[in-house]
Amino acid sequence: MKQDDMFASRGVENATALRALEEAARRLSVEVRYENLRDDDVNISSGMCQMKGGMIVIIDKRLDTEHRWRALAAAIRHISSESQVFLPPLARELIEKV
C-alpha cells in the first residue's frame, strides 16, 4: 500500500494531519509561520531555520493542505527524534512516515 493510501484508508484528512503536526510543533517549541515564498529571482522552499534562539518552520502559504503538512512533518522530523516531549500518536506517525 502506498503511503498516501495508508493515511487515506485510515480516514486521516489533510486538515487533521496538519492540525496534529502544528500541535506537535507547538509542544516542541517550534514556531510555524505561513508566508508567501514566491520570489522570481531566488528559489525559496519551505523549511526550518533558527532565529533569535528559537526554531521556526516557514511554509509557503500557497501550498495546499497536504503539501503543508508534509513540509511541516519533514521540517520537524529531526527535532522530534531527539526530543523527550510527548507527541500525539498521529503526529508521531506522520513524522516517521514522511
C-alpha positions as CSV (number, residue, x, y, z in Angstrom):
1,M,0.0,0.0,0.0
2,K,1.3,3.4,-0.9
3,Q,2.0,5.9,1.8
4,D,-0.7,8.3,0.5
5,D,-3.3,5.4,0.5
6,M,-2.3,4.4,4.1
7,F,-3.4,7.7,5.6
8,A,-6.5,8.0,3.4
9,S,-7.6,4.4,4.3
10,R,-7.4,5.3,8.0
11,G,-9.7,8.3,7.3
12,V,-7.0,10.8,8.1
13,E,-7.9,14.0,6.4
14,N,-5.2,16.5,5.4
15,A,-6.6,19.2,7.7
16,T,-6.5,16.7,10.6
17,A,-2.9,15.8,9.8
18,L,-1.9,19.5,9.6
19,R,-3.5,20.3,13.0
20,A,-1.8,17.3,14.6
21,L,1.6,18.4,13.3
22,E,1.0,22.1,14.3
23,E,0.3,20.8,17.8
24,A,3.4,18.7,17.7
25,A,5.5,21.8,16.7
26,R,4.0,23.8,19.5
27,R,4.9,21.1,22.0
28,L,8.5,21.1,20.6
29,S,8.6,24.9,21.0
30,V,8.8,25.3,17.2
31,E,7.0,28.3,15.7
32,V,5.1,27.7,12.5
33,R,4.7,30.5,10.0
34,Y,2.8,30.5,6.7
35,E,4.4,33.0,4.3
36,N,4.3,33.7,0.6
37,L,7.7,32.4,-0.5
38,R,7.4,33.3,-4.1
39,D,10.5,35.1,-5.4
40,D,11.3,35.2,-9.1
41,D,15.0,35.8,-8.5
42,V,15.7,33.2,-5.8
43,N,14.5,29.6,-5.4
44,I,12.9,29.5,-1.9
45,S,11.2,26.5,-0.4
46,S,9.5,25.6,2.9
47,G,11.8,24.6,5.8
48,M,13.2,25.2,9.2
49,C,15.5,27.9,10.4
50,Q,16.8,29.2,13.7
51,M,16.1,32.9,14.5
52,K,16.7,34.7,17.8
53,G,17.5,31.4,19.5
54,G,14.2,29.7,18.5
55,M,13.3,27.3,15.8
56,I,10.9,28.4,13.1
57,V,9.3,26.5,10.3
58,I,8.3,28.7,7.4
59,I,5.8,27.1,5.0
60,D,4.8,28.5,1.7
61,K,1.2,29.6,2.2
62,R,0.4,28.9,-1.5
63,L,0.8,25.1,-0.9
64,D,-2.3,23.0,-0.5
65,T,-3.0,21.4,2.9
66,E,-1.5,18.1,2.1
67,H,1.8,19.7,1.0
68,R,1.8,21.9,4.1
69,W,1.6,19.0,6.5
70,R,4.2,17.1,4.6
71,A,6.6,20.1,4.6
72,L,5.9,20.6,8.4
73,A,6.5,16.9,9.1
74,A,9.8,16.9,7.2
75,A,11.0,20.0,8.9
76,I,10.3,18.9,12.5
77,R,11.4,15.3,11.9
78,H,14.9,15.6,13.3
79,I,13.8,17.6,16.3
80,S,11.1,15.1,17.4
81,S,13.5,12.2,17.2
82,E,15.8,13.9,19.7
83,S,13.1,15.2,22.0
84,Q,11.6,13.6,25.1
85,V,8.4,15.6,24.6
86,F,5.2,13.5,24.2
87,L,3.7,13.9,20.7
88,P,0.3,12.7,19.8
89,P,0.4,9.3,18.1
90,L,-0.9,10.6,14.8
91,A,1.7,13.4,14.7
92,R,4.5,10.9,15.5
93,E,3.3,8.5,12.8
94,L,3.1,11.3,10.2
95,I,6.6,12.5,11.1
96,E,8.1,9.0,10.9
97,K,6.4,8.2,7.5
98,V,7.4,11.4,5.6
